[in-house]
Amino acid sequence: MYIRRLLDDEYEDVVKLIVQTVHTVCADDYTKEELDAWAPSNFDVPKFRQNLSGSLNLAAFEKGKLVGFISLERNGYINRLYTHKDFLHRGIGEALFKKAESWAKENGICELSLDSSKTAEGFYLKMGFEKAGISTLSRGGVVLRNTVMKKVIKNGEVK
Ligand SMILES: CC(C)(COP(=O)(O)OP(=O)(O)OC[C@H]1O[C@@H](n2cnc3c(N)ncnc32)[C@H](O)[C@@H]1OP(=O)(O)O)[C@@H](O)C(=O)NCCC(=O)NCCS
């Protein structure tokens, strides 16, 4: 597996991966209505790409196939992290996270934060995050509840 920055013409592949992952991997934790609100089949790719411009966008590949994606904003907010549904539990999510975390440290970011899905909570706890509250996000009239999670990183050391 190797990780590199996402190229401009690869956003469509990322969107496909996200829709597929959300509707399978997260299916036990959310209703169909919630899954559709989170990752609709008519996902707006140009808007998605626009939203992520200015962020660190990294993709993981296995034999040339896109198998994971992470997006980190310059303020330390992890906006997206997804592993392909057929490539879970092979260290891809962790490898993407570690690369983004290293970049954050190199760029003087002191704290990482995110709004975690129910599905990913255990993963982020393993990565050293702590729960810091609840957040809600309204998409198309459907309210999605997430767990706010934070991780302090200082002086090149992970606290
Ligand atoms: C969360 C996610 C990215 C993890 O990806 P992954 O590639 O399977 O994770 P890794 O294989 O790198 O796992 C790293 C460690 O976390 C653990 N882990 C992975 N997913 C976990 C989960 N859901 N709950 C608890 N632990 C988990 C692994 O067992 C592994 O631990 P180990 O090193 O002791 O074996 C993936 O499950 C996913 O895409 N989920 C759906 C989308 C989602 O909810 N994304 C987050 C949006 S906020």
The ligand as a Tripos MOL2 file, in Angstrom:
@<TRIPOS>MOLECULE
LIG
   48    50     1     0     0
SMALL
NO_CHARGES

@<TRIPOS>ATOM
      1 C1        -12.9170    4.0350   10.6970 C.3       1 LIG1
      2 C2        -12.2070    3.4120    9.5030 C.3       1 LIG1
      3 C3        -11.6110    4.5080    8.6200 C.3       1 LIG1
      4 C4        -11.0740    2.4960   10.0140 C.3       1 LIG1
      5 O1        -10.3760    2.0150    8.8900 O.3       1 LIG1
      6 P1         -9.4780    0.6830    8.8630 P.3       1 LIG1
      7 O2         -8.5810    0.8150    7.6630 O.co2     1 LIG1
      8 O3        -10.3310   -0.5220    8.9230 O.co2     1 LIG1
      9 O4         -8.6500    0.8040   10.2100 O.3       1 LIG1
     10 P2         -7.2520    0.1240   10.5720 P.3       1 LIG1
     11 O5         -7.1750   -1.2390    9.9350 O.co2     1 LIG1
     12 O6         -6.1320    1.0490   10.2370 O.co2     1 LIG1
     13 O7         -7.3750   -0.0280   12.1440 O.3       1 LIG1
     14 C5         -6.4230    0.4900   13.0650 C.3       1 LIG1
     15 C6         -6.7700   -0.0290   14.4320 C.3       1 LIG1
     16 O8         -8.0710    0.4150   14.8090 O.3       1 LIG1
     17 C7         -8.9230   -0.7080   15.0530 C.3       1 LIG1
     18 N1        -10.2390   -0.4090   14.5020 N.ar      1 LIG1
     19 C8        -10.5550   -0.2100   13.2030 C.ar      1 LIG1
     20 N2        -11.8710    0.0810   13.0770 N.ar      1 LIG1
     21 C9        -12.3780    0.0290   14.3300 C.ar      1 LIG1
     22 C10       -13.6710    0.2360   14.8730 C.ar      1 LIG1
     23 N3        -14.7150    0.5580   14.0940 N.pl3     1 LIG1
     24 N4        -13.8330    0.1140   16.2140 N.ar      1 LIG1
     25 C11       -12.7870   -0.2080   17.0200 C.ar      1 LIG1
     26 N5        -11.5310   -0.3950   16.5640 N.ar      1 LIG1
     27 C12       -11.3280   -0.2830   15.2430 C.ar      1 LIG1
     28 C13        -8.2710   -1.8730   14.3320 C.3       1 LIG1
     29 O9         -8.6080   -3.0970   14.9180 O.3       1 LIG1
     30 C14        -6.8070   -1.5530   14.4890 C.3       1 LIG1
     31 O10        -6.3540   -1.9180   15.7750 O.3       1 LIG1
     32 P3         -5.1350   -2.9200   15.9840 P.3       1 LIG1
     33 O11        -3.9600   -2.2050   15.3820 O.co2     1 LIG1
     34 O12        -5.0490   -3.0970   17.4570 O.co2     1 LIG1
     35 O13        -5.5070   -4.1380   15.2170 O.co2     1 LIG1
     36 C15       -13.1830    2.5360    8.6670 C.3       1 LIG1
     37 O14       -13.8330    1.6360    9.5260 O.3       1 LIG1
     38 C16       -14.2520    3.3050    7.9200 C.2       1 LIG1
     39 O15       -14.0400    3.7720    6.7990 O.2       1 LIG1
     40 N6        -15.4570    3.4240    8.5380 N.am      1 LIG1
     41 C17       -16.6380    3.9720    7.9030 C.3       1 LIG1
     42 C18       -16.5490    5.4250    7.6040 C.3       1 LIG1
     43 C19       -16.4770    6.2810    8.8070 C.2       1 LIG1
     44 O16       -17.2590    6.1550    9.7300 O.2       1 LIG1
     45 N7        -15.4940    7.1860    8.7490 N.am      1 LIG1
     46 C20       -15.3030    8.1760    9.7430 C.3       1 LIG1
     47 C21       -16.1510    9.3590    9.4580 C.3       1 LIG1
     48 S1        -16.0960   10.3980   10.8940 S.3       1 LIG1
@<TRIPOS>BOND
     1     1     2 1
     2     2     3 1
     3     2     4 1
     4     2    36 1
     5     4     5 1
     6     5     6 1
     7     6     7 2
     8     6     8 1
     9     6     9 1
    10     9    10 1
    11    10    11 2
    12    10    12 1
    13    10    13 1
    14    13    14 1
    15    14    15 1
    16    15    16 1
    17    15    30 1
    18    16    17 1
    19    17    18 1
    20    17    28 1
    21    18    19 ar
    22    18    27 ar
    23    19    20 ar
    24    20    21 ar
    25    21    22 ar
    26    21    27 ar
    27    22    23 1
    28    22    24 ar
    29    24    25 ar
    30    25    26 ar
    31    26    27 ar
    32    28    29 1
    33    28    30 1
    34    30    31 1
    35    31    32 1
    36    32    33 2
    37    32    34 1
    38    32    35 1
    39    36    37 1
    40    36    38 1
    41    38    39 2
    42    38    40 1
    43    40    41 1
    44    41    42 1
    45    42    43 1
    46    43    44 2
    47    43    45 1
    48    45    46 1
    49    46    47 1
    50    47    48 1
@<TRIPOS>SUBSTRUCTURE
     1 LIG1         1 GROUP 0 **** ****
